[in-house]
């Protein structure tokens, strides 16, 4: 059985998923959004962390490893 320490962090898995999409979809959904980009809305990173914390606390019994993030995309997400 493989240990969890050999698994890449969730944000890496999230980003890699989008990198494997068909070319037409990769043009629309480029991967994990860099929330430290100066063009991003200030406070977006802390908002995401707060939302994720709430979900993790509420769903701890069902899924303690809940993860979501923003997608760099030409469409709203």
C-alpha positions as CSV (number, residue, x, y, z in Angstrom):
1,X,0.0,0.0,0.0
2,X,1.4,3.4,-1.0
3,X,1.7,6.1,1.7
4,X,-0.2,9.4,1.4
5,X,3.2,11.2,1.6
6,X,4.0,10.0,-1.9
7,X,0.9,11.6,-3.3
8,X,1.3,15.1,-4.9
9,X,-0.5,17.9,-3.1
10,X,-4.1,18.4,-4.1
11,X,-3.4,21.7,-6.0
12,X,-0.9,19.8,-8.2
13,X,-3.5,17.1,-9.0
14,X,-6.1,19.8,-9.7
15,X,-3.8,21.6,-12.1
16,X,-2.6,18.4,-13.9
17,X,-6.2,17.4,-14.6
18,X,-6.7,20.5,-16.8
19,X,-3.4,20.0,-18.5
20,X,-4.7,16.6,-19.8
21,X,-7.8,17.9,-21.4
22,X,-8.3,18.0,-25.2
23,X,-6.6,21.0,-26.9
24,X,-9.9,22.9,-27.4
25,X,-10.8,22.6,-23.7
26,X,-7.2,23.5,-22.6
27,X,-7.6,26.8,-24.4
28,X,-10.7,27.5,-22.3
29,X,-9.6,26.0,-19.0
30,X,-5.8,26.4,-18.5
31,X,-5.4,25.0,-15.0
32,X,-5.2,26.3,-11.4
33,X,-5.6,30.1,-11.2
34,X,-2.6,31.9,-9.6
35,X,-4.3,33.8,-6.8
36,X,-1.0,35.7,-6.1
37,X,-1.2,37.3,-9.6
38,X,-1.4,41.1,-9.1
39,X,-4.3,41.2,-11.6
40,X,-6.4,39.1,-9.2
41,X,-9.0,40.5,-6.8
42,X,-7.3,41.2,-3.4
43,X,-8.4,38.9,-0.7
44,X,-9.5,36.1,-3.1
45,X,-6.9,33.7,-1.7
46,X,-8.1,34.2,1.9
47,X,-11.7,33.9,0.8
48,X,-11.0,30.6,-0.8
49,X,-9.2,29.3,2.3
50,X,-12.1,30.3,4.5
51,X,-14.6,28.6,2.3
52,X,-12.5,25.5,2.1
53,X,-12.1,25.4,5.9
54,X,-15.9,25.6,6.4
55,X,-16.5,22.8,3.9
56,X,-13.8,20.6,5.5
57,X,-15.2,21.2,9.0
58,X,-18.8,20.5,7.9
59,X,-17.9,17.4,5.8
60,X,-15.2,16.0,8.1
61,X,-17.2,12.9,8.8
62,X,-17.9,12.2,5.1
63,X,-14.7,13.4,3.3
64,X,-11.9,15.0,5.4
65,X,-9.8,15.7,2.3
66,X,-12.2,18.1,0.4
67,X,-10.4,20.4,-2.0
68,X,-11.5,22.9,-4.6
69,X,-9.8,25.9,-6.3
70,X,-10.2,28.5,-9.0
71,X,-9.6,27.7,-12.6
72,X,-7.7,30.0,-14.9
73,X,-10.2,30.2,-17.7
74,X,-11.6,32.4,-20.5
75,X,-15.0,31.6,-19.0
76,X,-16.4,32.7,-15.6
77,X,-16.0,30.1,-12.8
